[in-house]
Amino acid sequence: MTHRLYGFISVAVILLVAMGLTLAATQVSGQTKPLVNVDANGVGLHGYDPVAYFTDGKPVKGDPQYHSKYDGATYYFQSADDKAVFDKEPERYAPEYGGYCAMAMAMGKLEDADPNYFLVYEEKLFLQRNEKAHMMFSQDPEGNRKKADENWSKLRSQQDD
């Protein structure tokens, strides 16, 4: 009977230690989340053309044959012309906050964005994660941008430490 109890306790301790290590690893990896929102292949904007938001006023899927790398992400374009425009001024066309949700950033969070919810404001591309976030950000783009800029700056300085 005592062997069974010791066996049970040993298994329980091993499981608790394993769960604790998993939780610690998750917290550490959450703290070191990259500041560029890319997929497993390093593609930003979920493969959408960043220039199209400005020229077409809507999200347009890019073609992998037209691609450029900028600030840790590979961007796809619908044409060689859009790629050329991006290559001249990538900082103008790349999404703000590394392509993460601008409204979430205004709230101090790092969340994925849906390329279908966006706002081009003062010649910058701001993405949101869903319709609610889009509505919230669009109600006060200037105020939300200021909050997001402050949070992004803090996040970037923490990442540099």
N, C-alpha and C positions, 0 to 999 in steps of 0.2 A: 504494500500500500504506500509506504513512504517513498519507494522508488518511483512509483507513478506520480506522486505529488512533486518530487524533485524534477522528474522529467517534464511535467506540465509547467512548473515554474521556469525551468531552463528554456523551454520553447517560448513561453510568454516573454521572458527577458530578451531573448534573441529577436523576437518580432518587434518589441518596443524599441530596441536599439536600431533595428533596420528602419523602422518608421521614422525615428528621430533623425537618422542620417539622410533619409530621403527628403524629409521636410527641410532640413538645413541646406541641402543641395538646391532645393527648389527656391528657397529664399535668396541664396547667394546668386543663382542664375537670374532670378527676377531683378536683382539689384544691378546686374551687369547687362541688362537688355541693351542690344545695340541701338544707337540713336538714329539709325536709318531703317525704315520699315521696308524690308525686302522679303521675298519668298525664299524657299530653300535653294534656289538657283541664283540668288542675288539680284533678282529683278524687282525694281521698285514700281509703285503705282499699279500693282497687279497687272502689269503689262500694257497699261494705257499710255497713250502719247501725251506727255505734258504740254507740248506746244498747242495741241488741238483745243485745250481748254481756253486758250487765249484767241486762237484764230477761228475756230469753229463754234466756240461757246458751248461745247458739250464734250463729254468723254468719248474718245474714239480709241478702239483697241489698236495697239501698235503691231508692227510686223517685225519679228526678230531679226530679219535681214538688215533692218535699219536700226542700229542700236549705238548707244554711247554710254560711257561710264562717267559718273560724276558723284563725288562725295560718298563713295561706298555702295552705290547702287548702279545697276544697269537699267537704262530706260530704252523702251522700244518706241518707234515712230511709225506713223502711217505712210511716210514718204521720205525720200532723200532730202527734199526741201525742208521738211520739219526738222530732220536731224541736223542739217546745216544751220538752221536758225538757232537750235538749242546749243550747238557747239560754239557759237559765237558768244552767247550769254547764258550759260547753264544756270547761274545763280538767279537769273530772272525767271526762268521757267520751272525749275525744280520746285516741288511742293514744300511749303513751310513745315517746320518741325519734323524734318526727316520723312515726311509722308504719313505721319501719324495724325490722328483726329485732333483738329484745332480746338474744338470745344472741350474735349477731354483734357488737352494740355492747359486750357484756361482754368480747369478745375484741379490741375496738378497731377493728372494721370497720363499714362502712356498707353494709348489704345489704338488698335488697328483702325484703318479708315476704309470706307467703301468708296471707290472712285466715282460712283454715280451721285454722291452728295458732295458738292463742292461750292465754293464761292471764290470768284476772282475779285479781290478787293485791293485797291491801290496797287494794281499791277503785280499782285502776288497771289499764288494759288493756295487756298486753304481747303483741306479735305475734312469731311466729317464721317463719323462711323455709321450714322443712320439718319432717318428723317427728323427725329426729335432733336438730335444734336445739331443738325443743319438749321432747323428753325431757331433754336436757341442762339446759335452763333450769329445767324443773320439778323436777329433783332437788335444786336448791339455789336457790330463787327469791330468798331474801334476799341470799345472797352474790353471786349473779349480778347482782341489781339494783344492789348497791353498786358493783360493778365497772363496770357499764353506766352508772350515774349519773356516776361519775368520768370515764369516757371521753367521755360526752355533754357534760359540763361543759367539758372540754378542747377538744373539737371546736367547741363554740359560741363559746368565747373566741378560738380561732384564726380562726373565720369573721368575728368582729367586728373583728379587726385589719386 
